[in-house]
Amino acid sequence: MVTVTEVDEKRSRIALSMKTEDKAAPRKRSERKEEKAPQTDMAAKLAALAGKFK
């Protein structure tokens, strides 16, 4: 969940706070290994980045 914590209209900036919900259980490492391996180096990097935001 993302919450706006501050708005600075003069500098056109906003401050955000990111929090996870307690209901979502973290994924086990064994589940991640079952995913299909990316075929290219760029796809591998994108998959690693996407994994950080789940």
PyMOL commands that set and color helices and strands:
alter all, ss='L'
color gray80, all
select helices_A, chain A and resi 29-33+41-51
alter helices_A, ss='H'
color red, helices_A
select strands_A, chain A and resi 2-8+13-18
alter strands_A, ss='S'
color yellow, strands_A
deselect
rebuild
show_as cartoon
